[in-house]
Amino acid sequence: MSIRRIFAVAKRIIRQFIHDRRTVALIVIVPLLVLSILGALLKTTPSYEVGFVNQDEGVTTPLSTQKISSAIEESLKDTENLKWHKINLEKAKSDLEDGTLDAYVLLGKSFSKDISERKSPLVIVKLEGSDPNASQQVLGLVNQNLLSSFSDQKLVDLKVDYLYGGEKFTSLDYFAPVFIAFFAFFFVIMLTSVSFLRERSQGTFERLFASPVNNAEIVGGYFLGFSIFALIQSLIVLLYTIYVLDVHFLGSLWFVFLIELILVVGAVNLGIFLSAFARNELQVVQFLPVIIVPQALISGFIFPIKSMPVILQWLSYAMPLTYANNALRDIMIKGKDLASVSFDIYILIAFAFLMILLAAFSIRKGI
């Protein structure tokens, strides 16, 4: 074994990497980018919005009406993690349904009367419920902030209710819609970009150019061919998630597949477009962390968007997976219809249309 020959081979590899700007960027820039995003996300503290509904009618005496709940209401203080909003029941229900509130606390009409008669007053905590981890944190914060106002917490009859999900709702149920969108997006881009690059490198374009097929037909043919396999893959992931993993599912399967279809159309054409900037399969793979990792971190996949720094929220709303995640969660977890997620669908359609234009341009340029 010759040390000199070993160093000669190593020197050639190092020189090859140095002259490959994409590889240098992948090694240096991408890890720093990911660490910066993770650092910003992990430093943020989630803050929850909770409504306080006081329907207490008080205890009537010959001289006045006393409301014990007033002292509790005045003792509520905002913290870094919990913001209180004193509102009526109709407003609380509306804000909980549209996601403005994470929960609301309701004191019933007989609250003061029950306490004066040494009965257990009913306190209802209504949780939004679509995220089980957030629900548990909100419930813990409410118990800590609200029940501390009672001298004897055992006297309180605390009833916990859920708008969506429930006690049997698990983290898998919450993440399942995101998994469906993420895996479809990731694998479709990887499949399309690598396969399309192989078409370029094998000289298929030159043979097509010599045939009677025009540019529009080539664009349409490639798009249709790759889309069929991408949709089959997405359908397998979708059916496996619902029927094998047995996640809770409230919405229409057809609505979910429609969202998948639009996302796949955009992903296929994004893969075709990215392949135009690569000379080999390794360079295609180098694009994937730049495209996939930020979307996994700031599209609502793991961290709630509303708890992110403002700049990351702006970036999040520029990513297609954010809208796919929102739409799929609303359909699968909340049982919403297409009209309720129409805004997300329009954004995904716009993304798909833009990717079709970019893919068509890259194919024509390649031809």
Legacy VTK file of the C-alpha trace (Angstrom):
# vtk DataFile Version 3.0
C-alpha trace
ASCII
DATASET POLYDATA
POINTS 367 float
0.000 0.000 0.000
1.390 3.353 -1.054
0.630 6.401 1.082
1.580 8.628 -1.833
-1.032 7.053 -4.114
-3.655 7.341 -1.359
-2.926 11.065 -1.038
-3.011 11.424 -4.822
-6.514 9.931 -4.973
-7.629 12.081 -2.030
-6.185 15.174 -3.705
-8.145 14.442 -6.881
-11.391 14.045 -4.899
-10.786 17.292 -2.993
-10.005 19.168 -6.188
-13.128 17.767 -7.810
-15.315 18.930 -4.908
-13.703 22.376 -4.805
-14.511 22.963 -8.472
-18.119 21.828 -7.939
-19.824 24.935 -6.557
-23.089 23.112 -5.864
-21.328 20.596 -3.628
-19.467 23.344 -1.762
-22.752 25.181 -1.210
-24.397 21.983 0.019
-21.586 21.338 2.490
-21.310 24.902 3.820
-24.494 26.893 3.239
-27.279 24.331 3.659
-26.274 23.137 7.175
-25.956 26.753 8.322
-29.357 27.563 6.831
-31.009 24.591 8.532
-29.332 25.326 11.875
-30.400 28.977 11.681
-34.016 28.007 11.064
-33.959 25.386 13.823
-32.339 27.815 16.238
-35.007 30.436 15.589
-37.801 27.877 15.961
-36.505 26.290 19.165
-35.974 29.672 20.827
-39.598 30.679 20.363
-42.111 29.946 23.097
-45.587 28.931 21.921
-48.320 31.309 23.046
-51.941 30.224 23.319
-55.064 32.345 23.044
-57.830 31.426 25.517
-61.250 33.008 25.824
-62.939 33.599 29.183
-66.746 33.490 29.164
-68.433 34.549 32.391
-72.165 33.776 32.442
-72.403 33.860 36.219
-75.662 35.497 37.391
-74.388 35.873 40.933
-76.132 35.398 44.259
-78.998 37.755 45.016
-79.370 39.065 48.567
-81.876 41.588 49.906
-79.284 44.325 49.500
-77.343 43.395 46.344
-76.221 40.780 43.861
-72.765 39.354 44.422
-70.670 37.618 41.753
-67.868 35.493 43.120
-66.678 34.982 39.543
-65.764 38.679 39.275
-62.803 38.185 41.604
-61.637 35.224 39.517
-62.017 37.223 36.298
-59.941 40.077 37.707
-57.215 37.671 38.859
-56.583 36.349 35.343
-53.279 37.649 34.066
-51.595 37.223 30.692
-48.334 35.289 30.703
-45.704 34.557 28.077
-47.537 31.351 27.173
-51.165 32.289 27.756
-53.275 35.244 26.616
-56.783 35.712 28.045
-59.680 37.261 26.105
-62.861 38.191 28.007
-65.670 37.625 25.499
-69.214 36.306 25.217
-70.115 32.719 24.358
-71.068 33.368 20.720
-67.759 35.116 20.061
-65.863 32.336 21.827
-67.494 29.633 19.696
-66.819 31.562 16.493
-63.181 32.298 17.345
-62.559 28.704 18.403
-63.926 27.370 15.130
-61.879 29.691 12.912
-58.682 29.063 14.896
-58.363 32.487 16.532
-58.687 30.850 19.964
-57.039 27.648 21.157
-59.646 27.178 23.896
-62.208 28.979 26.002
-63.281 28.683 29.628
-66.955 28.940 30.529
-68.335 29.746 33.990
-72.022 28.793 34.162
-74.950 30.904 35.323
-75.122 29.245 38.743
-71.409 29.555 39.496
-71.705 31.891 42.517
-74.847 30.167 43.760
-73.167 26.763 43.732
-70.187 28.059 45.694
-72.397 29.779 48.265
-74.313 26.528 48.740
-71.076 24.531 49.074
-71.711 22.725 45.806
-69.141 22.040 43.097
-69.385 24.820 40.493
-69.201 23.677 36.881
-66.263 25.040 34.874
-66.158 24.033 31.204
-62.914 24.118 29.224
-63.563 23.822 25.487
-60.403 22.950 23.521
-59.907 23.357 19.776
-58.456 19.853 19.869
-56.947 19.323 16.423
-53.411 19.255 17.884
-53.309 16.874 20.892
-49.947 18.181 22.125
-51.147 21.782 22.064
-54.406 20.750 23.764
-52.529 19.192 26.671
-50.335 22.273 27.057
-53.333 24.614 26.966
-55.204 22.510 29.512
-52.200 22.503 31.826
-51.792 26.287 31.564
-55.511 26.872 32.169
-55.426 24.664 35.256
-52.375 26.494 36.516
-53.770 30.002 35.906
-57.478 29.519 36.607
-57.818 26.854 39.278
-55.165 28.522 41.423
-57.838 31.160 42.120
-59.870 28.619 44.095
-58.979 27.970 47.710
-60.092 24.351 47.356
-59.609 23.099 43.817
-61.282 19.772 44.630
-64.637 21.571 44.873
-64.478 22.574 41.191
-66.277 20.344 38.697
-63.972 20.749 35.689
-65.410 19.461 32.418
-63.111 19.255 29.389
-64.664 19.206 25.924
-63.203 19.244 22.404
-64.322 20.965 19.225
-62.256 18.536 17.125
-60.496 15.318 17.991
-60.810 14.239 21.601
-59.006 12.264 24.265
-58.484 9.340 21.867
-56.979 11.664 19.274
-53.229 10.938 19.004
-50.206 12.667 17.527
-50.372 10.264 14.576
-53.865 11.544 13.748
-52.544 15.109 13.828
-49.437 14.431 11.728
-51.049 12.025 9.229
-52.320 14.770 6.855
-48.873 16.361 6.874
-47.161 13.030 6.205
-49.411 12.485 3.194
-48.529 15.879 1.717
-44.830 15.781 2.603
-44.048 12.290 1.322
-45.976 12.850 -1.887
-44.165 16.142 -2.482
-40.699 14.846 -1.599
-40.748 11.512 -3.441
-42.459 12.951 -6.517
-39.800 15.660 -6.895
-37.025 13.109 -6.417
-38.575 10.594 -8.842
-39.286 13.174 -11.530
-36.013 15.093 -11.383
-33.810 11.975 -11.464
-35.862 10.272 -14.195
-36.015 13.400 -16.326
-32.280 13.983 -16.005
-31.722 10.429 -17.215
-33.856 11.241 -20.258
-31.636 14.220 -21.007
-28.359 12.334 -20.533
-29.450 9.391 -22.712
-30.094 11.651 -25.700
-33.849 11.083 -25.768
-34.485 14.751 -26.533
-32.385 14.649 -29.669
-34.354 11.667 -30.982
-37.657 13.362 -30.156
-36.510 16.531 -31.870
-35.847 14.546 -35.046
-39.385 13.083 -34.955
-42.653 14.816 -36.037
-43.525 15.513 -32.372
-43.644 19.263 -31.627
-42.559 21.028 -28.443
-46.043 21.283 -26.927
-46.629 17.562 -27.436
-43.298 16.735 -25.810
-44.129 18.910 -22.785
-47.595 17.371 -22.461
-46.324 13.823 -22.889
-43.622 14.091 -20.254
-45.986 15.821 -17.858
-48.704 13.178 -18.288
-46.314 10.242 -18.065
-44.606 11.357 -14.874
-47.897 12.512 -13.314
-49.518 9.091 -13.668
-46.758 7.342 -11.707
-46.640 10.181 -9.169
-50.389 9.930 -8.571
-50.188 6.157 -8.132
-47.474 6.636 -5.536
-49.487 9.338 -3.745
-52.618 7.184 -3.760
-50.726 4.288 -2.174
-49.402 6.570 0.586
-52.877 8.017 1.163
-54.688 4.661 1.365
-51.979 3.121 3.550
-52.142 6.034 5.991
-55.917 5.893 6.327
-56.676 2.174 6.214
-53.496 0.495 7.501
-52.293 3.031 10.064
-55.980 3.546 10.926
-55.873 7.274 11.622
-59.038 9.158 12.557
-60.587 10.526 9.384
-63.641 12.804 9.171
-63.616 14.313 5.686
-64.061 13.026 2.165
-61.382 10.789 0.663
-62.067 12.362 -2.739
-61.363 15.835 -1.355
-58.040 14.623 0.037
-57.117 13.035 -3.291
-57.971 16.275 -5.119
-55.547 18.204 -2.908
-52.963 15.493 -3.553
-53.572 15.747 -7.300
-52.946 19.496 -7.402
-49.847 19.173 -5.209
-48.466 16.339 -7.347
-48.940 18.354 -10.557
-46.832 21.135 -9.057
-44.223 18.708 -7.683
-43.830 16.861 -11.010
-43.168 20.069 -12.893
-40.880 21.389 -10.161
-38.841 18.195 -10.517
-38.645 18.672 -14.294
-37.555 22.284 -13.824
-34.854 21.413 -11.264
-33.392 18.733 -13.524
-32.472 21.444 -16.038
-29.835 22.788 -13.619
-28.087 19.463 -12.986
-25.570 17.512 -15.028
-25.770 14.268 -13.045
-27.958 12.526 -10.471
-25.749 13.598 -7.564
-26.388 17.237 -8.370
-30.130 16.559 -8.469
-29.945 15.082 -4.975
-28.064 18.186 -3.840
-31.078 20.343 -4.694
-33.411 18.323 -2.474
-32.246 19.562 0.961
-32.614 23.165 -0.203
-36.176 22.505 -1.398
-37.404 19.986 1.161
-35.806 20.774 4.534
-37.089 24.378 4.905
-40.590 23.252 3.935
-40.477 20.450 6.502
-39.437 22.884 9.232
-41.601 25.952 8.621
-44.686 24.728 6.748
-46.492 23.752 9.947
-45.200 20.183 9.707
-43.639 20.189 13.201
-43.860 23.713 14.607
-47.088 25.792 14.649
-46.765 28.674 12.212
-48.313 31.257 14.528
-45.579 30.690 17.139
-42.733 31.280 14.647
-40.807 34.556 14.265
-42.474 36.909 11.796
-39.860 36.467 9.067
-40.279 32.680 9.183
-44.057 33.106 9.002
-43.622 35.110 5.791
-41.377 32.390 4.359
-43.862 29.754 5.429
-46.683 31.385 3.483
-44.489 31.348 0.361
-44.269 27.543 0.431
-46.821 25.219 -1.207
-46.645 22.610 1.554
-48.047 25.153 4.021
-51.298 25.358 2.071
-51.419 21.614 1.413
-50.979 20.951 5.144
-53.714 23.440 6.061
-56.166 22.007 3.542
-55.526 18.354 4.414
-55.752 18.969 8.164
-59.006 20.875 7.772
-60.495 18.083 5.656
-59.168 15.033 7.525
-59.287 16.300 11.116
-62.107 18.850 11.057
-64.284 17.344 8.319
-64.348 20.565 6.278
-65.535 20.712 2.663
-63.766 22.146 -0.378
-65.392 25.557 0.029
-63.780 25.909 3.455
-60.298 25.304 2.038
-60.818 27.136 -1.259
-58.085 29.703 -0.541
-55.489 26.956 0.008
-56.634 25.217 -3.183
-56.291 28.423 -5.225
-52.728 28.905 -3.964
-51.829 25.305 -4.846
-53.342 25.720 -8.322
-51.308 28.905 -8.831
-48.167 27.062 -7.715
-48.892 24.168 -10.100
-49.527 26.555 -13.002
-46.268 28.424 -12.332
-44.327 25.154 -12.208
-45.907 24.020 -15.502
-44.673 27.210 -17.180
-41.167 26.815 -15.747
-41.038 23.129 -16.699
-42.198 23.876 -20.253
-39.529 26.560 -20.570
-36.797 24.213 -19.319
-37.868 21.439 -21.725
-37.875 23.775 -24.714
-34.486 25.079 -23.667
-33.217 21.520 -23.379
-34.553 20.664 -26.826
LINES 1 368
367 0 1 2 3 4 5 6 7 8 9 10 11 12 13 14 15 16 17 18 19 20 21 22 23 24 25 26 27 28 29 30 31 32 33 34 35 36 37 38 39 40 41 42 43 44 45 46 47 48 49 50 51 52 53 54 55 56 57 58 59 60 61 62 63 64 65 66 67 68 69 70 71 72 73 74 75 76 77 78 79 80 81 82 83 84 85 86 87 88 89 90 91 92 93 94 95 96 97 98 99 100 101 102 103 104 105 106 107 108 109 110 111 112 113 114 115 116 117 118 119 120 121 122 123 124 125 126 127 128 129 130 131 132 133 134 135 136 137 138 139 140 141 142 143 144 145 146 147 148 149 150 151 152 153 154 155 156 157 158 159 160 161 162 163 164 165 166 167 168 169 170 171 172 173 174 175 176 177 178 179 180 181 182 183 184 185 186 187 188 189 190 191 192 193 194 195 196 197 198 199 200 201 202 203 204 205 206 207 208 209 210 211 212 213 214 215 216 217 218 219 220 221 222 223 224 225 226 227 228 229 230 231 232 233 234 235 236 237 238 239 240 241 242 243 244 245 246 247 248 249 250 251 252 253 254 255 256 257 258 259 260 261 262 263 264 265 266 267 268 269 270 271 272 273 274 275 276 277 278 279 280 281 282 283 284 285 286 287 288 289 290 291 292 293 294 295 296 297 298 299 300 301 302 303 304 305 306 307 308 309 310 311 312 313 314 315 316 317 318 319 320 321 322 323 324 325 326 327 328 329 330 331 332 333 334 335 336 337 338 339 340 341 342 343 344 345 346 347 348 349 350 351 352 353 354 355 356 357 358 359 360 361 362 363 364 365 366
